[in-house]
């Protein structure tokens, strides 16, 4: 139902915007132009607006149903810290990311295949395990921090993720000169995310 609502909303938006942009041939005066516009496309414009309203209603209803289903699924699993306190879990995940990224270095990497493998394994852990675990907590963090504070924090987090991925690609492509700067930018992004993480 959520997908149907989204499709209805977007298609209704496109229809209404297209019709609103229509410029009719009309005589002088605002009333004459508006009347000519409505005669030409007014009905289609109103249908597009109605479609947007229905789509928004269906999308919100689907989201409310999903939230209700989640609340009826029962209490959080015992021993799951993320379910019990997602904010504390997110803070711990950021600290874990910092511990993983801190020792990573690129000096002499090109001449040491063992270090290359170790660096790729560490970045795999960041990108495939730690980042997805953190991103699973986004809805709870948005509720806890508010949209503005969350957006600031997640923007810096995304910078960390993007540069960690670039470092991984640089190791894979043997672009050794790029690895160090990417790691440095990843660490800076993570530190800024931690600084922006509300207490």
ABEGO torsion letter per residue (X at the ends): XAAAAAAAAAAAAAAAAAAAABBBBBBBEAAAAAAAAAAAAAAAAAAAAAAAAAAAAAAAAAAAAAAAAAAAAEBBBBGBAAAABAAAAAAAAAAAAAAAAAABBABGAAABAAAAAAAAAAAAAAAAAAAAAAAAAAAAAAAAAEAAAAAAAAAAAAAAAAAAAAAAAAAAAGBAAAAAAAAAAAAAAAAAAAAABBX
